[in-house]
């Protein structure tokens, strides 16, 4: 039985929530552990049979205890982001995973991170460059860790019904959008297939029209 330890599930029902719900629907026998910040939301998830804890991912003692609860065979999924990029929390998660011998992690960042920084327009760098730089630090911390990992850099995230046309691109310049549910499917499929190849992939859906 696989165990997923997910960081980034919130009442905003973003990518982390989509991953949790899709995985639970597809693989009901897997074990799910999440850390959230909202007490009422935690109760809703607990009622779904999900092991739910309330706290902040920058709390190293809490994160380490969750890693221990999950066990060394768990897979960590972190979709933390926001305006700051949440590097501090990402570093805590990676460090705690190493300390507890967890070996697998999927990190969701964004287009423009790492070696894809030059593909961002000047306008984009001005708008959210700080968060992209913080996420890039998280990528580097993971890449230089002992973990087996996959990094996913989605394009512009949108809400919509699954198209199943989202694709991963390795070392290619791409631009575009992707629905959160399609990104979630890629994450769940990679976990199910144990595809942790130490690479960073850009993720966009070429069937979605790019508009500015």
N, C-alpha and C positions, 0 to 999 in steps of 0.2 A: 504494500500500500504506500503510495507516494504521499508525502507531506509537503504542503506549500505554506511558507511563512511570507505573508504579503504585507508590505509597507506602502501606504499611499491610498488606502481605501478610505473614502470620505463621503459625507452626505451629498456632495456635489455630483456623485455618481459618474466619476470620470473613469479613466482607464483602469485604475486599480480595482474599482468596483466591478467594471465589466469583466475583467479577468476572473475575479472571484466568482461571479454569477455564471459565466460561461463554463468555467472549469467544473463548478459544482453540478451544473446541469449535465455536462458531458461525462464527468467522472465522479459520480455521487459517492463512490467508495473511498476516494482520496480524503485525506485529513487536511483541514483548513484552519490556519491560525492567522489572525490579523491583529494589528495594532491600530487603534483609532483614537481620535482626540475628543470625540463627542459622546457623552454618556448615553443620551437617548438613542443615538444611532447604534451604539454598542449593544443596547438591549434588543434592537430590531434584528441585528445580525445573530446575536445569541439565540434568539427565537427560531432562527433558521438552522440551528445546530452547528454554528460556526464558533470555534474557540476564539473568543474576543477579549482583548485587553485594552485598557484605556491608559493613554500616556503619550509621551513625546519621544520621537525617535532619536533625539539628541541625548536622551538619558541612557548612558552606557550600561549602567547596572540593570535597567529594565530590559534593554535590547539583548544583553547577554543572557539574561534569564529566559527570555523568549526563545533564543537560539538553543538553549539547553533543553527547554520543553519540547521544541520541535525535533531535536535529535540530529545526529551528524549526517543522516541520509536525506535530510530535508533540502528542498530547493527554495531559495529566497527569490522573491520578485519584488523589486522596488520601483515604483512609479512616482516617487516623490519629486517635486519640482517647484512650481510656483515662481514668484517674481525674483526670489533670491537664488534659486537653483538648489538650495538645501544641501550644499556640499558637506557641511558639518554633520548632518544626520547620515548622509550616505557613507561618510568615512567611519562613523561609529558602527554602522551596520556591517560594513566590510571587515572592520577590525574584530568585531564580536564574532562574526562568522568564522574567521580564522582561529580565534581563540577557542572556539568550541568545536573545531574540526569539521564544520559544514563545508562542503566542497563545491556546491553549484549555486549559481546566481544569474539572474537576468536583470539587467539594468536598463531602464527606459530613460533616454535623455531627449535629444531633439536634433533635427537637422541644423548644421552649423557648428556642432560640437567637434572637438578634436581636430583631425585633419580636414574636416569639411568646413572649418571656419572661413577659408577664403571664398567659399561659394555664397556666403551671406552678402546681401546688398548693404551698402552703407546705411540706408534707412533702417534695415532690420537690425544691424549692429547697434544703432542708436536707440532703437525701441526696446530690444530685449537682449542686448549683447552681454550685460552683466550676468544674467541668469545662465546664458549659454556658456560663458567662461567658467562659472561655478560648476555647471554640469560637466564641463570638460575636465575639471580637476577631479571630479568623482570618477569619470572614465579612467583617467590615468591611475588613480589610486587602486581601482579594481584591476586594471591591466597589469600592474606591478605586484599584485597580491598572489597568493598561492591558490586562489579559487579557479575552478573551471567556470567560464562565463560566456555569455552572449550580451552584446550591447546593441540596443535597437534605438535608432534615431528617426522617429517619425517626422513626417512633414507636418503641415498644419492639421491639427486634430479637429474633427468635426463629429457631430452626432448624426446618426442615420442608420438605416437598416443595412445589415451585412451584404456586401457585394461579392465577397470571396475573390476579389480581383487585386487585393493589395499584394505587393511584391517587395522582397528584400533585395537590395542592391549593394554589392561589395566594391568599394573603391571606385565608385562611379558618381559623377555629379548629377544629382536629380533634384527636381523641385516638384512640389505639388501637395496634395492633401491625402488624408486617410481617415476613414471612420474609426472611432475608438473601438467599436465592436470587432472590426477586421484586424486591428492591431492586437486586440485581446486574443483573437483566434490564432494568430501567428505565435503569440507567447505560449498559449496552452498547447499548441501542436508541437512546439519545440521542446517543451517540458516532457510531453508524452513520449517523444522520440529520443529524448536525452541528447539533444543537439546543442552541445556546449563547445564550440570550436574556437574560442578565444578570438573572435572577430567582432567588428563593429559594422552593422548594416544600416543603411538608410532605408526607410520604409515609406513608400507612397503607393497610392492607388492610381495607376495610369488611366483608369476609366473615369475618374473624377475630373471635371473641367476646372482648370486653374483660372480664377478670376481675381482681379485686384481692384 
